[in-house]
Amino acid sequence: MDGAQVSGGLDREALAQVPGALQGFVDQGALSGIVSLVWRRGEVEQVNALGWRDVAAKAPMQRDTLFRIASMTKPVTSLAALMLIEEGKLKLDDPVTRWIPELSDMQVLTDPTGPVDDTSPAPRDITVEDLMTHRSGLAYAFTSQGPIAQAHEDVLGPPLGHQVTPDEWLERLGTLPLTYAPGRRFHYSHATEVLGFLVGRVEGKRLGEVLKQRIFDPLGMSDTDFWAPAEKADRMARLYQAPPEGGPLKDVSWPEPPRRLPFEAGGGGLISTADDYLKFARLMLGRGEVDGVRLVRPETVDLMTANRLTEEQRTHDFLGMPFWMSQGFGLGVSMILDADKHQWMGAGAEGAFGWPGAFGTWWQADPAEDMILIYLIQDSMPLGPEAVTAMQGQRPNGRVALPVFQKMVYGALRK
């Protein structure tokens, strides 16, 4: 090691190179700012707060800055559903129509990119497992191609910021055909929104209430919610978009409503901080227990983090990338199955798991290395109809910062 100092099994000198490398992406205008966190063997080894949470106001990123974590919400909602499964209130093979009759008698597109009125009856109902593995046949506008993409936008509106009630939204969703038959293949979708509303109906409460009572309060996640009240507004990071033609970042933030809205998106609506999400990630790494608080059995986390996709299902691209070449998907999280093949997109040992968010947020818990990495930015990507087509083969400059962070931290590992 040439005399390098080591803390928590990490070379301090190597780890000290991380903030400078990430700052470069801020300095070149690719990102507004970054908060990153490295936890290993029971200790936070590094926190970086770089750049600006509000560029125009010159308000710097801070450790407690609030981020819209987008699809990092999905593992949280999935864990809540698994808690109900532990208690016998749900089963993985339950048809969701038991609680969500709006999804009864669904139709399936004959051609996934064909006319929305060319359909046939679904061979079976969607199950809870289908929702948790994104094999329900449901869709997002931005992951779809052809007429079904625009139909989702027209009927449901954008994926976040809904003003409708869950009941009204589910009724609208039920009028759209499925892209694929339930169970056929992974197709990223509104499935976790549906799962969240199912959890709410089982419990007779808003999803946010369920998450607060079952997860956030027990873990002390006081900054995680579907809504940020006015007193926290100054801590919110603005959401920016890098214009494809180049030039300064464009502020595309939407205003936080003055009161809590009824639509709480279990697939992408949470706001959180690095330290709050660390508590959830440590719970997952601890197989359901953290700091003496146990929320689920170890076997439940093992079930959640085990691959459920077939070999054939893993041959399909995800968002235009061969995402499954090195990874699998369980009940709400992906996991690394082949660490060598995974080098093309990041870093991690076999069994490391997590799930990213559309605004560039990302986390990973690595049992083999006893390590958690959290990386938070606010970099908007296209979420309109057929956005997946535009994204194929493209990685905006700002998104390159994440694999740089991953590879540098893993490069700092020592025994």
LONUNU-297173 format. One record per residue (C-alpha): x, y, z. Coordinates in Angstrom, 2 decimals. Example, Ala and Ser with C-alpha at 12.3 -4.5 7.8 and 13.67 -1.06 7.14 Angstrom:
2
SITE       u       v       w
SITE   12.30   -4.50    7.80
SITE   13.67   -1.06    7.14
# end
This chain:
415
SITE       u       v       w
SITE    0.00    0.00    0.00
SITE    3.10    2.23   -0.06
SITE    2.35    3.47    3.44
SITE   -1.09    4.83    2.56
SITE   -3.35    5.43    5.54
SITE   -6.39    3.20    5.68
SITE   -9.68    3.90    7.44
SITE  -12.59    1.48    7.34
SITE  -10.72   -0.58    4.78
SITE  -10.47    2.44    2.43
SITE   -7.27    4.12    1.33
SITE   -7.66    7.69    2.61
SITE   -5.45    9.20   -0.07
SITE   -7.35    7.46   -2.85
SITE  -10.70    8.41   -1.34
SITE   -9.57   12.00   -1.01
SITE   -9.36   12.20   -4.82
SITE  -13.13   11.68   -5.18
SITE  -14.41   15.22   -4.42
SITE  -12.01   16.84   -6.87
SITE  -13.05   14.49   -9.65
SITE  -16.75   15.12   -9.02
SITE  -16.22   18.87   -8.67
SITE  -14.95   18.85  -12.23
SITE  -18.43   17.98  -13.52
SITE  -19.86   20.94  -11.61
SITE  -17.13   23.29  -12.83
SITE  -17.76   22.36  -16.47
SITE  -21.48   23.06  -16.02
SITE  -22.61   19.46  -16.56
SITE  -24.23   19.29  -13.10
SITE  -25.47   21.90  -10.65
SITE  -24.20   20.01   -7.61
SITE  -23.68   16.64   -5.94
SITE  -24.04   15.13   -2.49
SITE  -22.28   11.78   -2.14
SITE  -21.80    9.52    0.86
SITE  -19.59    6.51    1.54
SITE  -20.41    4.22    4.49
SITE  -18.34    1.16    5.32
SITE  -18.11   -1.24    8.25
SITE  -20.38    0.79   10.47
SITE  -18.98    4.26    9.80
SITE  -19.54    7.13    7.39
SITE  -16.14    7.43    5.73
SITE  -16.83   10.36    3.43
SITE  -19.54   12.92    2.64
SITE  -19.16   15.37   -0.23
SITE  -21.45   18.36   -0.74
SITE  -20.35   20.01   -3.97
SITE  -21.74   22.80   -6.13
SITE  -25.13   24.42   -5.77
SITE  -28.58   23.37   -4.69
SITE  -29.80   26.61   -6.31
SITE  -27.50   28.00   -8.98
SITE  -29.24   31.37   -9.40
SITE  -29.28   32.03   -5.65
SITE  -25.73   30.68   -5.21
SITE  -27.08   28.45   -2.41
SITE  -24.53   25.66   -1.87
SITE  -25.24   21.96   -1.63
SITE  -25.21   20.80    2.00
SITE  -25.25   17.45    3.69
SITE  -28.93   17.92    4.63
SITE  -30.08   19.15    1.19
SITE  -33.42   17.65    0.16
SITE  -33.60   15.81   -3.17
SITE  -36.41   14.43   -5.25
SITE  -35.12   10.85   -5.25
SITE  -37.47    9.61   -8.01
SITE  -37.35    5.81   -8.40
SITE  -35.22    5.35   -5.28
SITE  -38.77    5.47   -3.85
SITE  -39.55    2.05   -5.34
SITE  -37.52   -0.09   -2.89
SITE  -39.19    1.71    0.04
SITE  -42.69    1.04   -1.28
SITE  -41.69   -2.55   -2.07
SITE  -40.47   -3.11    1.48
SITE  -43.82   -1.88    2.84
SITE  -45.59   -4.43    0.65
SITE  -43.28   -7.16    1.89
SITE  -44.12   -6.22    5.47
SITE  -47.78   -6.90    4.67
SITE  -46.78  -10.21    3.09
SITE  -44.95  -11.16    6.31
SITE  -48.14  -10.42    8.23
SITE  -50.28  -12.56    5.91
SITE  -52.25   -9.61    4.55
SITE  -50.86  -10.17    1.04
SITE  -49.31  -13.01   -0.97
SITE  -47.01  -12.68   -3.96
SITE  -49.38  -14.71   -6.12
SITE  -52.49  -12.75   -5.11
SITE  -54.29  -11.13   -8.05
SITE  -54.25   -7.37   -7.53
SITE  -57.90   -7.19   -8.64
SITE  -58.83   -8.32   -5.13
SITE  -58.02   -4.77   -3.96
SITE  -57.87   -2.92   -7.29
SITE  -60.90   -3.95   -9.34
SITE  -60.07   -1.11  -11.74
SITE  -57.50   -3.49  -13.30
SITE  -59.99   -6.30  -13.98
SITE  -60.51   -7.70  -17.48
SITE  -57.42   -6.05  -18.91
SITE  -56.60   -6.14  -22.62
SITE  -53.12   -6.75  -24.08
SITE  -51.67   -5.15  -27.20
SITE  -51.25   -7.54  -30.10
SITE  -48.12   -5.60  -31.06
SITE  -46.34   -3.65  -28.27
SITE  -45.71   -0.78  -30.71
SITE  -48.94   -1.19  -32.65
SITE  -52.43    0.36  -32.51
SITE  -53.93    0.69  -29.04
SITE  -57.23   -0.76  -30.23
SITE  -55.66   -3.98  -31.57
SITE  -55.80   -6.09  -28.43
SITE  -56.82   -9.42  -26.94
SITE  -57.90  -10.33  -23.40
SITE  -55.09  -10.77  -20.86
SITE  -54.53  -14.48  -20.16
SITE  -54.60  -13.84  -16.39
SITE  -54.82  -11.10  -13.81
SITE  -51.79   -9.11  -12.67
SITE  -50.33  -10.44   -9.40
SITE  -48.52   -8.72   -6.56
SITE  -45.29  -10.33   -7.74
SITE  -45.87   -8.99  -11.26
SITE  -46.04   -5.47   -9.82
SITE  -42.91   -5.91   -7.71
SITE  -40.84   -7.30  -10.62
SITE  -42.18   -4.95  -13.34
SITE  -43.60   -7.91  -15.22
SITE  -47.19   -6.66  -14.97
SITE  -47.46   -5.52  -18.58
SITE  -48.12   -1.96  -17.39
SITE  -45.99    0.84  -18.82
SITE  -44.62    4.34  -18.52
SITE  -45.00    6.75  -21.44
SITE  -41.24    7.31  -21.43
SITE  -40.36    3.59  -21.57
SITE  -42.85    2.84  -24.33
SITE  -42.72    3.07  -28.11
SITE  -45.52    3.55  -30.58
SITE  -49.10    4.74  -29.93
SITE  -49.25    3.31  -26.39
SITE  -46.61    5.87  -25.30
SITE  -48.75    8.85  -26.27
SITE  -51.87    7.13  -24.91
SITE  -50.26    6.95  -21.47
SITE  -49.39   10.64  -21.60
SITE  -52.88   11.60  -22.79
SITE  -54.76    9.46  -20.25
SITE  -52.49    9.67  -17.19
SITE  -50.42   12.81  -17.69
SITE  -46.77   13.11  -16.56
SITE  -45.30   10.46  -14.22
SITE  -45.00   12.83  -11.25
SITE  -46.90   15.80   -9.84
SITE  -50.44   14.46  -10.29
SITE  -53.39   16.48   -9.04
SITE  -55.87   13.58   -9.26
SITE  -56.83   11.14   -6.50
SITE  -55.44    7.59   -6.50
SITE  -58.92    6.23   -7.22
SITE  -59.35    8.44  -10.27
SITE  -55.85    7.63  -11.53
SITE  -56.39    3.87  -11.17
SITE  -59.67    4.15  -13.03
SITE  -57.88    5.90  -15.90
SITE  -55.07    3.34  -15.87
SITE  -57.58    0.52  -16.22
SITE  -58.77    1.92  -19.55
SITE  -55.33    1.47  -21.14
SITE  -54.23   -1.87  -22.62
SITE  -51.25   -3.72  -21.21
SITE  -48.12   -3.67  -23.38
SITE  -47.31   -7.29  -22.59
SITE  -49.19  -10.17  -20.99
SITE  -48.64  -10.34  -17.21
SITE  -45.47  -12.23  -16.33
SITE  -44.06  -12.19  -19.85
SITE  -41.16   -9.74  -19.53
SITE  -39.68   -6.85  -17.53
SITE  -41.17   -3.58  -18.75
SITE  -40.50   -0.58  -16.49
SITE  -43.81    0.97  -15.56
SITE  -46.27    2.52  -13.14
SITE  -46.34   -0.88  -11.39
SITE  -44.91    0.49   -8.14
SITE  -47.45    3.32   -8.09
SITE  -50.12    0.62   -8.30
SITE  -48.33   -1.36   -5.58
SITE  -48.31    1.70   -3.33
SITE  -52.02    2.29   -3.78
SITE  -52.63   -1.40   -3.14
SITE  -50.69   -1.10    0.14
SITE  -52.83    1.90    1.03
SITE  -56.07    0.07    0.33
SITE  -55.01   -2.97    2.35
SITE  -54.15   -0.74    5.30
SITE  -57.01    1.73    4.81
SITE  -54.58    4.68    4.83
SITE  -52.62    6.95    2.52
SITE  -49.39    5.36    1.34
SITE  -47.45    8.17    3.01
SITE  -49.06    7.35    6.35
SITE  -48.15    3.67    5.96
SITE  -44.52    4.46    5.13
SITE  -44.24    6.96    7.98
SITE  -45.65    4.59   10.59
SITE  -43.92    1.44    9.38
SITE  -40.55    2.67    8.08
SITE  -39.73    6.37    8.48
SITE  -40.63    6.88   12.13
SITE  -39.02    3.63   13.39
SITE  -35.81    4.45   11.50
SITE  -35.79    8.16   12.35
SITE  -36.12    9.22    8.71
SITE  -37.57   12.63    9.61
SITE  -36.67   14.26    6.27
SITE  -38.30   11.67    3.99
SITE  -41.82   12.28    2.72
SITE  -43.91   12.81   -0.39
SITE  -44.17   16.51    0.45
SITE  -41.85   19.20    1.79
SITE  -43.57   21.84    3.95
SITE  -42.73   25.53    3.58
SITE  -40.22   25.49    6.44
SITE  -38.05   23.03    4.50
SITE  -38.31   24.81    1.13
SITE  -34.90   26.46    1.40
SITE  -33.23   23.05    1.74
SITE  -34.66   21.71   -1.54
SITE  -32.27   21.27   -4.44
SITE  -33.53   22.74   -7.69
SITE  -34.02   20.36  -10.63
SITE  -31.96   21.17  -13.71
SITE  -31.78   19.97  -17.29
SITE  -28.74   20.07  -19.51
SITE  -29.88   21.38  -22.94
SITE  -28.92   18.85  -25.67
SITE  -27.56   21.71  -27.78
SITE  -25.28   22.76  -24.93
SITE  -25.24   25.92  -22.87
SITE  -26.19   26.71  -19.27
SITE  -28.30   24.33  -17.22
SITE  -32.02   25.04  -17.39
SITE  -34.04   25.17  -14.16
SITE  -37.02   22.83  -14.70
SITE  -38.14   22.61  -11.06
SITE  -41.81   22.53  -10.27
SITE  -43.21   24.33   -7.21
SITE  -43.91   22.31   -4.10
SITE  -47.67   22.56   -3.40
SITE  -48.79   24.50   -0.30
SITE  -50.42   21.37    1.10
SITE  -50.10   17.61    0.78
SITE  -51.69   16.19   -2.37
SITE  -53.73   12.96   -2.35
SITE  -51.59   11.35   -5.07
SITE  -48.45    9.91   -3.45
SITE  -46.37    8.18   -6.09
SITE  -44.91    5.01   -4.61
SITE  -42.80    4.62   -7.72
SITE  -41.04    7.97   -7.64
SITE  -42.51   10.66   -5.41
SITE  -40.34   10.72   -2.29
SITE  -38.12   13.58   -1.15
SITE  -35.16   12.63    1.06
SITE  -31.58   13.34    2.13
SITE  -28.36   11.35    2.00
SITE  -28.38   10.60    5.73
SITE  -32.07    9.67    5.77
SITE  -31.71    7.25    2.89
SITE  -28.59    5.81    4.52
SITE  -30.82    4.59    7.36
SITE  -33.01    2.70    4.89
SITE  -29.97    1.34    3.02
SITE  -28.41    0.16    6.30
SITE  -31.67   -1.58    7.20
SITE  -31.49   -3.43    3.89
SITE  -27.80   -4.25    4.31
SITE  -28.59   -5.46    7.84
SITE  -31.19   -7.87    6.41
SITE  -34.08   -6.04    8.05
SITE  -32.40   -4.63   11.16
SITE  -30.44   -1.46   11.92
SITE  -29.36    0.03   15.25
SITE  -31.42   -2.51   17.18
SITE  -34.60   -1.82   15.19
SITE  -35.94   -4.78   13.19
SITE  -38.67   -4.11   10.64
SITE  -38.68   -7.38    8.66
SITE  -37.23  -10.86    8.92
SITE  -33.83  -11.56    7.33
SITE  -35.50  -14.00    4.95
SITE  -37.73  -11.22    3.64
SITE  -34.76   -9.08    2.59
SITE  -33.11  -12.18    1.09
SITE  -36.27  -12.73   -0.97
SITE  -36.32   -9.09   -2.04
SITE  -32.68   -9.10   -3.18
SITE  -32.72  -12.40   -5.11
SITE  -33.04  -12.33   -8.90
SITE  -36.45  -13.35  -10.26
SITE  -35.93  -12.60  -13.95
SITE  -35.50  -15.53  -16.31
SITE  -32.49  -15.83  -18.59
SITE  -34.71  -14.92  -21.54
SITE  -36.08  -11.85  -19.76
SITE  -32.54  -10.68  -19.07
SITE  -31.72  -10.65  -22.80
SITE  -33.89   -7.57  -23.37
SITE  -32.42   -4.09  -23.16
SITE  -33.54   -1.67  -20.47
SITE  -33.72    2.03  -21.44
SITE  -31.70    1.20  -24.54
SITE  -28.86   -0.45  -22.60
SITE  -27.87   -4.11  -22.00
SITE  -28.65   -3.46  -18.32
SITE  -29.31   -7.11  -17.47
SITE  -26.06   -8.40  -18.93
SITE  -24.55   -8.19  -15.44
SITE  -27.64   -7.74  -13.25
SITE  -30.93   -9.27  -12.19
SITE  -34.07   -7.90  -10.56
SITE  -35.85   -9.06   -7.43
SITE  -38.78   -7.57   -5.53
SITE  -38.10   -3.87   -5.99
SITE  -34.30   -3.81   -6.38
SITE  -31.69   -4.90   -8.90
SITE  -28.61   -6.87   -7.93
SITE  -25.22   -7.58   -9.47
SITE  -24.96  -11.17  -10.72
SITE  -21.61  -10.88  -12.52
SITE  -19.15   -8.35  -11.09
SITE  -16.74   -8.62  -14.04
SITE  -19.40   -7.90  -16.65
SITE  -20.71   -5.08  -14.46
SITE  -17.53   -3.07  -14.97
SITE  -18.99   -1.66  -18.20
SITE  -21.43    0.50  -16.23
SITE  -20.16    0.85  -12.69
SITE  -18.64   -1.11   -9.84
SITE  -19.70   -3.53   -7.14
SITE  -19.30   -7.08   -5.87
SITE  -21.65   -9.91   -6.72
SITE  -24.79   -9.52   -4.60
SITE  -24.61   -5.72   -4.34
SITE  -28.09   -4.28   -4.76
SITE  -30.01   -1.01   -5.12
SITE  -32.09    0.98   -7.60
SITE  -31.51    4.42   -9.20
SITE  -33.78    7.37   -9.92
SITE  -34.57    9.25  -13.12
SITE  -33.04   12.48  -11.80
SITE  -29.64   10.81  -11.44
SITE  -30.04    9.70   -7.82
SITE  -28.46    6.33   -7.00
SITE  -27.63    4.04   -4.09
SITE  -26.01    0.66   -3.63
SITE  -25.62   -1.65   -0.65
SITE  -22.80   -4.18   -1.03
SITE  -22.95   -7.06    1.48
SITE  -19.62   -8.55    0.35
SITE  -17.80   -5.28    1.06
SITE  -20.06   -4.17    3.96
SITE  -20.41   -0.87    2.15
SITE  -23.13    1.57    1.10
SITE  -22.75    4.30   -1.49
SITE  -25.29    7.10   -1.96
SITE  -25.10    9.63   -4.78
SITE  -27.62   12.45   -5.18
SITE  -27.96   14.93   -8.03
SITE  -30.93   16.72   -9.66
SITE  -30.41   16.19  -13.36
SITE  -33.69   15.90  -15.26
SITE  -33.98   13.40  -18.10
SITE  -36.74   13.29  -20.73
SITE  -39.86   11.62  -19.32
SITE  -42.26   12.23  -22.17
SITE  -43.65    9.68  -24.66
SITE  -41.01    7.53  -26.36
SITE  -38.17    9.16  -24.43
SITE  -36.52    5.72  -24.32
SITE  -35.93    6.03  -28.08
SITE  -34.05    9.30  -27.66
SITE  -32.02    7.89  -24.75
SITE  -30.70    4.85  -26.59
SITE  -26.93    4.95  -26.79
SITE  -26.73    8.34  -25.10
SITE  -25.25    9.27  -21.75
SITE  -25.26   13.03  -21.04
SITE  -21.98   14.41  -19.69
SITE  -23.39   14.86  -16.20
SITE  -24.35   11.20  -15.91
SITE  -20.72   10.15  -16.42
SITE  -19.97   11.44  -12.92
SITE  -21.74    8.47  -11.30
SITE  -19.52    5.68  -12.68
SITE  -16.52    7.89  -11.89
SITE  -17.68    8.01   -8.27
SITE  -18.36    4.28   -8.16
SITE  -15.06    3.23   -9.67
SITE  -12.98    5.62   -7.57
SITE  -14.54    4.44   -4.30
SITE  -14.14    0.78   -5.20
SITE  -10.61    1.54   -6.36
SITE   -9.90    2.83   -2.84
SITE  -10.87   -0.45   -1.19
SITE   -8.24   -2.21    0.85
SITE   -8.53   -5.32    3.01
# end
